[in-house]
Amino acid sequence: MPTCDELLYTFCHHRPDRLLHLFGNTSLLCARCSGIYLGYLAAALVFHLAARRNGLGGGKAVFALAAALVAVVPLEVAAEHFALFDPGNLGRYFPGTALGTGLALFLSVLPLDVDERKTRPRRFPPLLPFWTLLALAAGAAAASLLVSRLLFNALVLAGLAGAYLSVNTLLARTLFALRG
C-alpha cells in the first residue's frame, strides 16, 4: 500500500522549496500544482454555475481563451529557465491557476460543444462577471491556506480529483462515441 507521500509524487514533484508556506501553514503540493488544481476547481464551479444560468458553448473564441490560459505556465517556466528569473512560489501559483482555469474551460466546453451542437445553440457567459467570480473563487481558495492547512489541502485535492475525473470521463465518452 503506497504512503500519502508516494501518492502525491504521482501528481507533483513535491519539492519542499516549492511548497507554499504562509503563517506556519504548508501546502501538500508545490505552488504551481496547487494553483493548477485550485484554478481547475474554482473555474469548474464557476463554469457549472454560468452554464446553468446563461448557457455555455464552444467556438473559436472560447478555445483561443483556453489555449491562452494554458500557455501561461510554459511561458513562465521558459522565462524562469532561460532568463534565470525566479518568480517565487506565489509567482508559480498564479500561472498555475491560469493553467487550471484553461483546462477547466476546455473540459467544460468541449463535451457541450460535441454533444449539443445540433440540438440547440449555446452562448458563452459574459466575461466580466465570469472573471470576477473566478478571481474571487481562486483568491478565496488561496486565502484558505491562511485559515487552515487542512482546508487549503482539501480544496487542492478536490481540484485534483475533479480534474482527474473530468479527463477520464471525457476520454471514456469519446471512446464510447467512437465505438457506437
N, CA, C and O of each residue as an XYZ file, in Angstrom:
720
protein
N       0.848     -1.184      0.000
C       0.000      0.000      0.000
C       0.889      1.242      0.000
O       1.736      1.400      0.880
N       0.701      2.124     -0.982
C       1.547      3.321     -1.039
C       1.212      4.315      0.080
O       0.072      4.411      0.535
N       2.235      5.041      0.500
C       2.027      6.074      1.512
C       1.441      7.322      0.852
O       1.376      7.418     -0.374
N       1.021      8.264      1.675
C       0.457      9.518      1.162
C       1.493     10.261      0.320
O       1.159     10.787     -0.742
N       2.742     10.312      0.778
C       3.790     10.992      0.008
C       4.026     10.318     -1.333
O       4.240     11.003     -2.334
N       3.992      8.994     -1.377
C       4.179      8.283     -2.648
C       3.037      8.600     -3.620
O       3.271      8.750     -4.820
N       1.835      8.700     -3.120
C       0.704      9.076     -3.976
C       0.847     10.507     -4.482
O       0.560     10.789     -5.645
N       1.288     11.404     -3.616
C       1.448     12.799     -4.023
C       2.528     12.954     -5.085
O       2.399     13.806     -5.963
N       3.587     12.153     -5.028
C       4.640     12.224     -6.041
C       4.114     11.832     -7.416
O       4.727     12.178     -8.426
N       3.005     11.124     -7.477
C       2.388     10.777     -8.752
C       1.871     12.021     -9.469
O       1.872     12.075    -10.699
N       1.432     13.010     -8.714
C       0.804     14.200     -9.288
C       1.662     15.457     -9.210
O       1.320     16.474     -9.815
N       2.776     15.405     -8.473
C       3.580     16.608     -8.249
C       4.955     16.198     -7.742
O       5.087     15.200     -7.033
N       5.987     16.972     -8.105
C       7.344     16.648     -7.660
C       7.515     16.801     -6.160
O       8.391     16.163     -5.575
N       6.702     17.631     -5.525
C       6.646     17.734     -4.063
C       7.963     18.230     -3.456
O       8.355     17.791     -2.375
N       8.653     19.156     -4.162
C       9.907     19.708     -3.631
C       9.606     20.642     -2.465
O       8.759     21.526     -2.594
N      10.276     20.468     -1.340
C       9.992     21.303     -0.163
C      10.184     22.804     -0.408
O       9.458     23.616      0.164
N      11.153     23.182     -1.252
C      11.383     24.607     -1.510
C      10.316     25.219     -2.411
O      10.261     26.441     -2.551
N       9.483     24.409     -3.015
C       8.424     24.913     -3.902
C       7.038     24.856     -3.262
O       6.053     25.213     -3.909
N       6.941     24.419     -2.019
C       5.654     24.387     -1.325
C       5.284     25.790     -0.863
O       6.160     26.609     -0.586
N       3.991     26.063     -0.781
C       3.528     27.349     -0.254
C       3.599     27.315      1.266
O       3.099     26.383      1.897
N       4.219     28.326      1.849
C       4.328     28.451      3.305
C       3.756     29.801      3.709
O       4.318     30.840      3.361
N       2.655     29.798      4.432
C       2.055     31.040      4.917
C       1.662     30.879      6.378
O       0.854     30.015      6.719
N       2.233     31.709      7.232
C       1.894     31.752      8.653
C       1.896     30.370      9.309
O       0.983     30.025     10.060
N       2.915     29.601      9.021
C       3.051     28.286      9.635
C       2.263     27.181      8.954
O       2.371     26.020      9.349
N       1.484     27.509      7.954
C       0.733     26.502      7.203
C       1.473     26.190      5.914
O       2.024     27.085      5.274
N       1.483     24.925      5.538
C       2.213     24.479      4.351
C       1.289     23.661      3.463
O       0.476     22.870      3.941
N       1.434     23.868      2.159
C       0.641     23.093      1.200
C       1.243     21.704      1.025
O       2.436     21.503      1.255
N       0.416     20.754      0.618
C       0.900     19.403      0.328
C       1.630     19.337     -1.007
O       2.626     18.628     -1.145
N       1.132     20.075     -1.981
C       1.712     20.074     -3.321
C       2.458     21.379     -3.547
O       2.288     22.335     -2.790
N       3.280     21.420     -4.582
C       4.038     22.635     -4.878
C       3.086     23.773     -5.245
O       1.898     23.559     -5.485
N       3.637     24.983     -5.282
C       2.823     26.170     -5.544
C       2.127     26.084     -6.894
O       0.932     26.366     -6.989
N       2.855     25.698     -7.945
C       2.267     25.652     -9.288
C       1.166     24.591     -9.358
O       0.085     24.858     -9.885
N       1.427     23.401     -8.837
C       0.412     22.337     -8.873
C      -0.804     22.711     -8.027
O      -1.939     22.435     -8.415
N      -0.570     23.340     -6.870
C      -1.697     23.811     -6.059
C      -2.532     24.805     -6.850
O      -3.762     24.754     -6.822
N      -1.859     25.714     -7.559
C      -2.574     26.678     -8.400
C      -3.363     26.002     -9.504
O      -4.497     26.385     -9.791
N      -2.760     24.995    -10.123
C      -3.444     24.276    -11.205
C      -4.736     23.651    -10.687
O      -5.799     23.825    -11.283
N      -4.643     22.927     -9.583
C      -5.812     22.207     -9.091
C      -6.846     23.141     -8.468
O      -8.048     22.907     -8.598
N      -6.388     24.205     -7.788
C      -7.351     25.170     -7.255
C      -7.984     25.984     -8.375
O      -9.177     26.286     -8.322
N      -7.200     26.344     -9.389
C      -7.758     27.047    -10.550
C      -8.785     26.193    -11.262
O      -9.830     26.686    -11.688
N      -8.482     24.904    -11.391
C      -9.431     23.988    -12.020
C     -10.723     23.924    -11.202
O     -11.819     24.037    -11.750
N     -10.583     23.742     -9.898
C     -11.762     23.617     -9.039
C     -12.615     24.883     -9.087
O     -13.831     24.809     -9.263
N     -11.978     26.041     -8.929
C     -12.724     27.304     -8.943
C     -13.396     27.522    -10.293
O     -14.571     27.883    -10.350
N     -12.660     27.307    -11.375
C     -13.218     27.541    -12.710
C     -14.329     26.549    -13.032
O     -15.344     26.928    -13.616
N     -14.151     25.288    -12.660
C     -15.188     24.296    -12.937
C     -16.486     24.664    -12.218
O     -17.573     24.519    -12.779
N     -16.371     25.137    -10.981
C     -17.570     25.561    -10.251
C     -18.211     26.777    -10.911
O     -19.432     26.832    -11.065
N     -17.389     27.752    -11.300
C     -17.922     28.949    -11.954
C     -18.558     28.584    -13.290
O     -19.640     29.077    -13.609
N     -17.905     27.729    -14.077
C     -18.462     27.314    -15.371
C     -19.774     26.580    -15.186
O     -20.714     26.773    -15.957
N     -19.841     25.736    -14.163
C     -21.078     24.999    -13.903
C     -22.216     25.973    -13.591
O     -23.315     25.842    -14.129
N     -21.949     26.943    -12.727
C     -22.974     27.937    -12.396
C     -23.331     28.789    -13.604
O     -24.504     29.088    -13.828
N     -22.330     29.183    -14.385
C     -22.587     30.007    -15.571
C     -23.364     29.225    -16.619
O     -24.243     29.779    -17.279
N     -23.050     27.945    -16.780
C     -23.750     27.125    -17.768
C     -25.214     26.961    -17.386
O     -26.093     26.973    -18.248
N     -25.470     26.807    -16.101
C     -26.856     26.665    -15.660
C     -27.621     27.965    -15.837
O     -28.817     27.951    -16.126
N     -26.940     29.080    -15.665
C     -27.616     30.377    -15.731
C     -27.708     30.917    -17.153
O     -28.772     31.371    -17.574
N     -26.616     30.873    -17.891
C     -26.544     31.557    -19.181
C     -26.377     30.631    -20.370
O     -26.553     31.057    -21.511
N     -26.052     29.408    -20.134
C     -25.648     28.548    -21.232
C     -24.159     28.717    -21.466
O     -23.586     29.764    -21.165
N     -23.554     27.702    -21.992
C     -22.116     27.717    -22.213
C     -21.860     26.976    -23.497
O     -22.414     25.898    -23.711
N     -21.051     27.516    -24.335
C     -20.805     26.849    -25.598
C     -19.398     27.035    -26.077
O     -18.624     27.804    -25.509
N     -19.074     26.322    -27.130
C     -17.735     26.355    -27.678
C     -17.545     27.532    -28.599
O     -18.080     28.619    -28.379
N     -16.786     27.296    -29.616
C     -16.467     28.348    -30.556
C     -14.991     28.672    -30.504
O     -14.286     28.329    -29.556
N     -14.548     29.339    -31.548
C     -13.124     29.636    -31.658
C     -12.634     30.551    -30.542
O     -11.521     30.373    -30.046
N     -13.436     31.513    -30.145
C     -13.004     32.452    -29.105
C     -12.790     31.744    -27.769
O     -11.833     32.043    -27.055
N     -13.671     30.812    -27.431
C     -13.552     30.091    -26.168
C     -12.323     29.193    -26.184
O     -11.585     29.133    -25.201
N     -12.101     28.500    -27.290
C     -10.920     27.643    -27.377
C      -9.640     28.469    -27.398
O      -8.626     28.038    -26.849
N      -9.664     29.645    -28.019
C      -8.493     30.530    -28.013
C      -8.204     31.021    -26.595
O      -7.046     31.100    -26.185
N      -9.255     31.346    -25.853
C      -9.083     31.764    -24.466
C      -8.489     30.631    -23.636
O      -7.566     30.855    -22.852
N      -9.011     29.418    -23.800
C      -8.476     28.268    -23.068
C      -7.008     28.041    -23.416
O      -6.193     27.789    -22.528
N      -6.666     28.127    -24.696
C      -5.271     27.933    -25.119
C      -4.368     29.011    -24.539
O      -3.247     28.719    -24.120
N      -4.839     30.250    -24.510
C      -4.032     31.340    -23.950
C      -3.787     31.130    -22.459
O      -2.684     31.370    -21.969
N      -4.805     30.686    -21.746
C      -4.641     30.432    -20.314
C      -3.677     29.278    -20.058
O      -2.848     29.344    -19.150
N      -3.786     28.231    -20.855
C      -2.893     27.080    -20.695
C      -1.456     27.463    -21.036
O      -0.519     26.929    -20.442
N      -1.271     28.382    -21.983
C       0.074     28.776    -22.427
C       0.826     29.602    -21.391
O       2.035     29.787    -21.528
N       0.157     30.099    -20.371
C       0.831     30.940    -19.379
C       1.930     30.170    -18.651
O       3.019     30.708    -18.454
N       1.675     28.933    -18.250
C       2.672     28.169    -17.495
C       3.913     27.858    -18.326
O       5.020     28.095    -17.843
N       3.792     27.338    -19.553
C       5.024     27.122    -20.321
C       5.825     28.407    -20.530
O       7.056     28.372    -20.517
N       5.151     29.527    -20.720
C       5.860     30.799    -20.865
C       6.572     31.183    -19.571
O       7.715     31.641    -19.600
N       5.907     30.999    -18.452
C       6.518     31.318    -17.156
C       7.698     30.399    -16.870
O       8.731     30.854    -16.379
N       7.556     29.110    -17.170
C       8.652     28.158    -16.953
C       9.835     28.491    -17.860
O      10.984     28.455    -17.419
N       9.562     28.814    -19.121
C      10.644     29.182    -20.043
C      11.346     30.453    -19.574
O      12.575     30.528    -19.608
N      10.588     31.442    -19.140
C      11.198     32.681    -18.639
C      12.052     32.400    -17.409
O      13.135     32.963    -17.253
N      11.558     31.531    -16.543
C      12.309     31.166    -15.337
C      13.590     30.422    -15.703
O      14.647     30.667    -15.121
N      13.490     29.522    -16.661
C      14.635     28.686    -17.022
C      15.691     29.449    -17.822
O      16.874     29.396    -17.486
N      15.283     30.150    -18.865
C      16.248     30.774    -19.776
C      16.731     32.142    -19.308
O      17.867     32.522    -19.594
N      15.913     32.869    -18.613
C      16.308     34.214    -18.187
C      16.840     34.227    -16.758
O      17.132     35.289    -16.209
N      16.965     33.037    -16.155
C      17.402     32.939    -14.761
C      16.543     33.824    -13.855
O      17.043     34.524    -12.974
N      15.255     33.767    -14.101
C      14.257     34.559    -13.395
C      13.546     33.651    -12.413
O      13.006     32.617    -12.805
N      13.539     34.024    -11.141
C      12.839     33.228    -10.140
C      11.588     33.978     -9.684
O      11.689     34.962     -8.952
N      10.411     33.519    -10.113
C       9.190     34.236     -9.751
C       8.768     34.024     -8.301
O       7.874     34.717     -7.817
N       9.384     33.096     -7.611
C       8.956     32.766     -6.254
C       7.730     31.866     -6.293
O       7.159     31.613     -7.354
N       7.345     31.400     -5.145
C       6.234     30.445     -5.110
C       4.886     31.074     -5.453
O       4.050     30.422     -6.078
N       4.656     32.324     -5.060
C       3.401     32.968     -5.473
C       3.411     33.244     -6.969
O       2.364     33.210     -7.614
N       4.581     33.517     -7.521
C       4.715     33.692     -8.965
C       4.527     32.399     -9.728
O       4.279     32.423    -10.933
N       4.637     31.294     -9.062
C       4.334     29.991     -9.671
C       2.863     29.628     -9.459
O       2.248     28.976    -10.304
N       2.310     30.053     -8.330
C       0.921     29.729     -8.007
C      -0.051     30.343     -9.019
O      -0.939     29.651     -9.518
N       0.106     31.627     -9.323
C      -0.864     32.310    -10.187
C      -0.846     31.813    -11.634
O      -1.921     31.641    -12.208
N       0.319     31.569    -12.262
C       0.269     30.934    -13.593
C      -0.347     29.534    -13.539
O      -1.030     29.119    -14.476
N      -0.105     28.806    -12.444
C      -0.746     27.504    -12.287
C      -2.257     27.637    -12.255
O      -2.973     26.808    -12.818
N      -2.741     28.682    -11.593
C      -4.180     28.947    -11.562
C      -4.716     29.201    -12.968
O      -5.807     28.748    -13.314
N      -3.941     29.930    -13.778
C      -4.356     30.182    -15.169
C      -4.445     28.874    -15.945
O      -5.401     28.658    -16.690
N      -3.454     27.997    -15.776
C      -3.479     26.713    -16.480
C      -4.687     25.882    -16.045
O      -5.374     25.304    -16.886
N      -4.948     25.820    -14.746
C      -6.110     25.080    -14.257
C      -7.414     25.637    -14.787
O      -8.336     24.888    -15.109
N      -7.489     26.959    -14.878
C      -8.675     27.609    -15.425
C      -8.860     27.255    -16.896
O      -9.968     26.939    -17.329
N      -7.769     27.308    -17.662
C      -7.838     26.953    -19.084
C      -8.255     25.508    -19.287
O      -9.048     25.198    -20.176
N      -7.712     24.621    -18.453
C      -8.083     23.206    -18.542
C      -9.564     23.016    -18.231
O     -10.258     22.279    -18.931
N     -10.047     23.678    -17.183
C     -11.470     23.560    -16.835
C     -12.352     24.120    -17.941
O     -13.395     23.550    -18.259
N     -11.936     25.226    -18.519
C     -12.705     25.814    -19.620
C     -12.779     24.846    -20.789
O     -13.854     24.605    -21.339
N     -11.649     24.302    -21.159
C     -11.616     23.365    -22.281
C     -12.462     22.128    -21.991
O     -13.257     21.713    -22.834
N     -12.302     21.540    -20.816
C     -13.038     20.315    -20.482
C     -14.520     20.576    -20.229
O     -15.340     19.672    -20.394
N     -14.876     21.793    -19.833
C     -16.291     22.114    -19.614
C     -17.015     22.398    -20.912
O     -18.190     22.062    -21.061
N     -16.320     23.016    -21.850
C     -16.951     23.436    -23.098
C     -16.969     22.320    -24.123
O     -17.952     22.167    -24.848
N     -15.910     21.542    -24.198
C     -15.794     20.523    -25.241
C     -16.949     19.523    -25.237
O     -17.538     19.296    -26.294
N     -17.306     18.910    -24.093
C     -18.429     17.959    -24.144
C     -19.733     18.614    -24.576
O     -20.508     18.012    -25.319
N     -19.986     19.841    -24.119
C     -21.214     20.524    -24.528
C     -21.200     20.809    -26.016
O     -22.215     20.662    -26.698
N     -20.051     21.216    -26.513
C     -19.931     21.554    -27.925
C     -20.153     20.313    -28.782
O     -20.820     20.386    -29.815
N     -19.601     19.175    -28.365
C     -19.729     17.940    -29.136
C     -21.139     17.372    -29.028
O     -21.722     16.970    -30.035
N     -21.691     17.334    -27.818
C     -22.984     16.693    -27.592
C     -24.167     17.510    -28.089
O     -25.141     16.945    -28.585
N     -24.097     18.820    -27.965
C     -25.295     19.619    -28.170
C     -25.199     20.588    -29.333
O     -26.030     21.488    -29.451
N     -24.225     20.429    -30.179
C     -24.060     21.368    -31.285
C     -25.295     21.382    -32.171
O     -25.709     22.441    -32.643
N     -25.882     20.223    -32.398
C     -27.002     20.136    -33.331
C     -28.352     20.372    -32.654
O     -29.328     20.686    -33.335
N     -28.429     20.227    -31.332
C     -29.727     20.308    -30.681
C     -30.149     21.726    -30.341
O     -31.305     22.091    -30.554
N     -29.223     22.546    -29.811
C     -29.585     23.928    -29.502
C     -28.324     24.772    -29.364
O     -27.294     24.296    -28.888
N     -28.418     26.012    -29.781
C     -27.243     26.879    -29.656
C     -27.011     27.263    -28.197
O     -27.956     27.408    -27.421
N     -25.753     27.424    -27.842
C     -25.386     27.869    -26.500
C     -24.460     29.054    -26.637
O     -23.767     29.208    -27.643
N     -24.456     29.877    -25.632
C     -23.567     31.025    -25.694
C     -22.661     31.049    -24.468
O     -23.004     30.538    -23.402
N     -21.503     31.656    -24.656
C     -20.539     31.782    -23.576
C     -21.009     32.870    -22.617
O     -21.530     33.889    -23.070
N     -20.844     32.688    -21.308
C     -21.308     33.704    -20.365
C     -20.518     34.998    -20.509
O     -19.390     34.978    -21.000
N     -21.088     36.116    -20.092
C     -20.362     37.382    -20.162
C     -19.037     37.276    -19.411
O     -18.984     36.703    -18.323
N     -17.960     37.830    -19.992
C     -16.629     37.629    -19.432
C     -16.393     38.402    -18.142
O     -15.731     37.876    -17.247
N     -16.894     39.609    -18.001
C     -16.601     40.383    -16.802
C     -17.120     39.708    -15.536
O     -16.336     39.527    -14.605
N     -18.396     39.323    -15.445
C     -18.839     38.626    -14.237
C     -18.109     37.299    -14.049
O     -17.815     36.907    -12.920
N     -17.816     36.606    -15.151
C     -17.104     35.339    -15.062
C     -15.737     35.536    -14.417
O     -15.385     34.823    -13.478
N     -14.960     36.504    -14.919
C     -13.609     36.720    -14.378
C     -13.666     37.221    -12.948
O     -12.788     36.898    -12.147
N     -14.673     37.998    -12.613
C     -14.819     38.469    -11.237
C     -15.079     37.294    -10.308
O     -14.439     37.170     -9.264
N     -16.017     36.432    -10.685
C     -16.304     35.248     -9.872
C     -15.095     34.335     -9.765
O     -14.795     33.816     -8.690
N     -14.403     34.140    -10.879
C     -13.243     33.260    -10.869
C     -12.138     33.816     -9.986
O     -11.525     33.070     -9.223
N     -11.875     35.117    -10.078
C     -10.839     35.730     -9.243
C     -11.197     35.606     -7.764
O     -10.332     35.321     -6.936
N     -12.463     35.818     -7.435
C     -12.892     35.674     -6.047
C     -12.747     34.234     -5.566
O     -12.297     33.993     -4.446
N     -13.128     33.273     -6.414
C     -13.029     31.862     -6.027
C     -11.573     31.441     -5.850
O     -11.238     30.782     -4.866
N     -10.703     31.815     -6.792
C      -9.286     31.446     -6.688
C      -8.632     32.155     -5.508
O      -7.817     31.563     -4.801
N      -8.984     33.417     -5.292
C      -8.438     34.143     -4.143
C      -8.893     33.547     -2.823
O      -8.107     33.437     -1.882
N     -10.153     33.164     -2.751
C     -10.662     32.535     -1.530
C      -9.982     31.197     -1.282
O      -9.681     30.850     -0.139
N      -9.740     30.449     -2.349
C      -9.047     29.172     -2.195
C      -7.629     29.391     -1.690
O      -7.167     28.669     -0.807
N      -6.928     30.386     -2.244
C      -5.566     30.681     -1.794
C      -5.573     31.191     -0.354
O      -4.713     30.819      0.444
N      -6.538     32.039     -0.026
C      -6.619     32.588      1.328
C      -6.945     31.512      2.353
O      -6.678     31.686      3.542
N      -7.517     30.411      1.907
C      -7.839     29.338      2.846
C      -6.584     28.779      3.507
O      -6.664     28.206      4.593
N      -5.410     28.941      2.858
C      -4.163     28.491      3.484
C      -3.860     29.326      4.726
O      -3.230     28.840      5.665
N      -4.310     30.583      4.731
C      -4.120     31.420      5.913
C      -4.950     30.912      7.081
O      -4.542     31.019      8.237
N      -6.110     30.361      6.775
C      -7.028     29.908      7.810
C      -6.641     28.525      8.321
O      -6.529     28.300      9.526
N      -6.439     27.609      7.390
C      -6.220     26.225      7.794
C      -5.473     25.459      6.712
O      -5.850     25.489      5.541
N      -4.432     24.788      7.110
C      -3.698     23.929      6.178
C      -4.613     22.821      5.667
O      -4.582     22.481      4.484
N      -5.417     22.266      6.549
C      -6.314     21.176      6.172
C      -7.325     21.627      5.122
O      -7.567     20.907      4.153
N      -7.917     22.801      5.298
C      -8.891     23.315      4.335
C      -8.240     23.556      2.975
O      -8.776     23.144      1.947
N      -7.084     24.221      2.968
C      -6.380     24.502      1.714
C      -6.056     23.203      0.984
O      -6.348     23.064     -0.204
N      -5.453     22.254      1.693
C      -5.064     20.999      1.052
C      -6.277     20.181      0.624
O      -6.215     19.468     -0.377
N      -7.374     20.272      1.365
C      -8.605     19.585      0.947
C      -9.125     20.181     -0.358
O      -9.574     19.445     -1.237
N      -9.068     21.516     -0.494
C      -9.500     22.157     -1.738
C      -8.588     21.774     -2.900
O      -9.062     21.513     -4.006
N      -7.272     21.740     -2.647
C      -6.320     21.334     -3.691
C      -6.619     19.908     -4.145
O      -6.672     19.637     -5.344
N      -6.811     19.001     -3.199
C      -7.079     17.602     -3.556
C      -8.443     17.444     -4.219
O      -8.610     16.573     -5.072
N      -9.419     18.267     -3.846
C     -10.718     18.234     -4.535
C     -10.552     18.667     -5.988
O     -11.155     18.076     -6.884
N      -9.743     19.688     -6.226
C      -9.457     20.104     -7.600
C      -8.734     19.030     -8.375
O      -9.033     18.800     -9.547
N      -7.785     18.367     -7.736
C      -7.066     17.258     -8.370
C      -8.036     16.147     -8.748
O      -7.990     15.633     -9.866
N      -8.907     15.779     -7.827
C      -9.887     14.724     -8.109
C     -10.838     15.149     -9.223
O     -11.168     14.348    -10.098
N     -11.277     16.398     -9.194
C     -12.171     16.887    -10.244
C     -11.523     16.858    -11.610
O     -12.145     16.441    -12.587
N     -10.261     17.302    -11.689
C      -9.549     17.284    -12.970
C      -9.366     15.851    -13.457
O      -9.576     15.563    -14.635
N      -8.982     14.965    -12.568
C      -8.767     13.561    -12.917
C     -10.064     12.928    -13.430
O     -10.066     12.257    -14.462
N     -11.152     13.142    -12.712
C     -12.432     12.559    -13.124
C     -12.930     13.166    -14.430
O     -13.473     12.454    -15.274
N     -12.752     14.470    -14.605
C     -13.198     15.122    -15.844
C     -12.462     14.588    -17.058
O     -13.074     14.278    -18.080
N     -11.145     14.482    -16.943
C     -10.348     13.984    -18.068
C     -10.736     12.548    -18.394
O     -10.921     12.208    -19.563
N     -10.861     11.706    -17.379
C     -11.205     10.310    -17.630
C     -12.627     10.147    -18.147
O     -12.878      9.280    -18.984
N     -13.550     10.952    -17.672
C     -14.920     10.909    -18.183
C     -14.962     11.315    -19.646
O     -15.632     10.675    -20.456
N     -14.243     12.384    -19.984
C     -14.201     12.837    -21.374
C     -13.577     11.772    -22.276
O     -14.063     11.528    -23.381
N     -12.507     11.144    -21.807
C     -11.884     10.069    -22.595
C     -12.839      8.893    -22.782
O     -12.945      8.350    -23.882
N     -13.529      8.499    -21.722
C     -14.469      7.381    -21.825
C     -15.617      7.714    -22.774
O     -16.012      6.879    -23.588
N     -16.154      8.930    -22.673
C     -17.240      9.326    -23.572
C     -16.775      9.321    -25.020
O     -17.513      8.909    -25.916
N     -15.547      9.781    -25.246
C     -15.005      9.806    -26.603
C     -14.829      8.394    -27.138
O     -15.178      8.114    -28.285
N     -14.288      7.504    -26.313
C     -14.091      6.120    -26.757
C     -15.417      5.434    -27.058
O     -15.539      4.730    -28.061
N     -16.411      5.636    -26.196
C     -17.711      5.015    -26.445
C     -18.393      5.621    -27.661
O     -19.101      4.918    -28.383
N     -18.195      6.904    -27.899
C     -18.773      7.547    -29.085
C     -18.123      7.006    -30.352
O     -18.792      6.850    -31.373
N     -16.837      6.723    -30.296
C     -16.149      6.168    -31.462
C     -16.612      4.745    -31.757
O     -16.703      4.343    -32.917
N     -16.903      3.986    -30.704
C     -17.339      2.599    -30.885
C     -18.779      2.526    -31.363
O     -19.133      1.625    -32.124
N     -19.614      3.460    -30.927
C     -21.042      3.395    -31.225
C     -21.325      4.048    -32.499
O     -22.479      4.097    -32.925
